[in-house]
């Protein structure tokens, strides 16, 4: 008898499940609470965000930049700030249709994962808020003192790195792509490599380039909400 494939539902996070970019919004929040110089940080944050949308982001440079304030403030202050960030910026933005979509997959018995290019410090509580325990995010290296160093640990879950990290997740469970029936929801052309790997790609709130590819290839296009910055 042929084994029944494990059903996986993969979700990108920013502009897919959330109508905001959590990484960019975290930077805005840290400026608002006085951790960064408003003019300098905004200029650099905007530059990195433009590179992300263009598919030219150097994620190692970005993570060093994005975690600088965390490293300076220390873990206790960082965790307290993250709690405020969740309450003030993330939870109010969480969309009921996105929550319902995740819940439908869970109720159908699918293994749900969030696969994001945003770092684990920002995204772990967001995944928890969606009720998703399996999170593949950019992992942060920690130093001898136990706090983050600004470097990335292992392969960053960005662009083709999402495929690598998913293959590592599968291999850890003795599985390969042939053993799973996989659907993937994402808004971004940056995720094309993973979209091409899964059984059922879904362009979700897609950017213009992904929308054109999805239309050309006959992929499903789903609109959960209007994007906001």
N, C-alpha and C positions, 0 to 999 in steps of 0.2 A: 504494500500500500504506500502511495506517495505521501510523504509528510505534508501536513498543512502548513503553509508559510506563516511565520509570525507577522501579524499586522502592525505596522508602525505608522504613526502620524507625526511628521516632523513639522515644526513651525519655526520660521524666522521670527524675530521679535519686533524690532523697530520698524514702524510703518506697515507691519503685517498684523501682529496682534495688538500693538500699541499704535495710536495715531500720532505719536511723537517719537523722536530719536532719543532713547534714554541716555546714551553716552553724551550727546550734545547737550541735552537738558541738564544732566548732572553738572557739566561745566558751567552752564548758566546759573545753576543753583549755587555753586560754590562761590561764584562772583557775587551773587546777591547777598550771601552771608559774610562777605568781606574777606574771603580766603585768597582771592586773586585780584590783580589790577584790572579794573573793568575794561579799559581801552585795549591794553596789550593782550589780555586773555581772549577777548572777543575776536580780535583780528586773527590771532593764531587758530582759535577754535573754528572760525569761519573758513580759514584756508584749508585746514584738515578736512572739514566737512565737504568742501568743494572737491577735494581730491577723492574722498570716499565715493561721492556720487559719480565721479568720472571714472572710477575704477583704478585710480593711480595712487591710492593711499599707501604710504610706508607705515604699516601697522606698528612696527617696533618704535619708530619715532613718535607716533601718536600716543602709544600707551605710556611712554616715558613722560610726555607732556601732560596727558590726562590724569596721571596718578601723582604728579609732583606735589600738589596741595595735600593729598592724602599722606604722602610720605613725611611731609613737614609737620603735619598736625598730630600724627600718631594714631594708633588704633582706636583708643577710647573716644576721642573727638570725632574721628571718621565714622564710627558706628553710630554715634548720636546724630551726626549730620545726615547720614543715610536714612535713618528713621524719619527725620523731618522731611527729607526729599520724597520718600515714599508717600507720606501723608499729604504733602502739599502739592506735589507735581505728578506723581505716578497714579495713585489710586483714583484721583478725580478724572484722569484721562482714560482709564480702563473702560473699554467699550463692551456693552452687554452682549452684542452680537458675537464679538470675539470670544468672550467668556463662554457663550452658549456653544460655539463651534468646538472649542476644546472639550467641553463637557460631553457633547454628543459622541466624540471619538472615544472618550474614556468609558462612557456608558455602553458603547458598542464592543468594548473589550480590547480596543487598540492600545498598544504601548505608545504613550505620547512623550515626545521629547521637544524641548526648545533648543534650537541650534543657532547661536548668535555670534556675531563678530564683536560684540561688546563684552567687556571684561566681567569676570565672575563676581567681583565686589559689587558692581552696580546691579547685575542681573539676578543674583541668587534670590533676593527677596521678591523680585518681580515674578520670577518663575513660581515661587511659593504662593504668591497672591493669585496666580492662575490655577493653583492646585497641581502643578507639574513638578515632580521630584527629579526627573531626569533632565539635567541641564548640561549642554555642551556649550561652553563659553571660552573666551580667552582666559587661560589660567595665568595667574601672576606668581612670579618667583618670590620666595620669601627668604630673607637673610637669617643670620644666626640669631638675631633678636626676635624672630618669628613674624616680623612685619615686612610688608612688600618692599621690593627693591627698585621697582620701575621696569624690570625686565619681564619678558614673557617666558613662561615655563612650557617647554614642548612646542608642538605645532599650533600656531594660532588658528582659531576656527573662523577664518576669513577666506573668501573666494575658494580656490581649490583646496585650501586647508579644511574646509567643512567636509569635503569628501574623505580626506585623510582621517579626520577625527571620528567621523561616522564609521569608517572601516575599523578603526581601533576599538570603538564601542562594540561593534559586531563581533570582532575577533575575540574580545574578552569574554564573550558569551558563546564562543564556539560556532559563530554564524558567519555567513558571507551574504552578498547581495542576493544570491540565488535562493536563500533561505527565508527571505522576507518579502512581504507585499507592502510597498512603501508609498505613502503619499507625502508630498512636501509642499507647504504653502510659503510663498515669499513674494515680496514686492520688488526685489532688486535684481538687476542684470548681473550684479556681483556674484549672485548665487547660481549662475547658469550651469556651472560644472555639476553641482548637486542635483539641480533640476533634471539634467540629462541622465543621471544615474538611477533615479527612482522610477517606479512603475507609473505613478500618477502625479505629474507636475501640475501645480495650480498657481498661476500668476495672480497674486492677491494684492489688491490695490496697486497694480504694477506701475513702475515708471515707464516712460514712453518707449524706451528701447526694449524692455522686457515685454511690454504689451504688443509691440510689433512682432517679436519673435513668437510669442504665444499664439497670436492670430495666424501667423504663417504656418505654424506646426500643428495647429488644431488643439492646443492645450486649453484647458478650462481657464477662464478668467473670472475672478471673484472680487466683488467690491464690498468690503465690510464697512468702510467709512471714508469720509473725505480726509485727506492728509492735512495735518496742521504742523507747524514747525516746532 
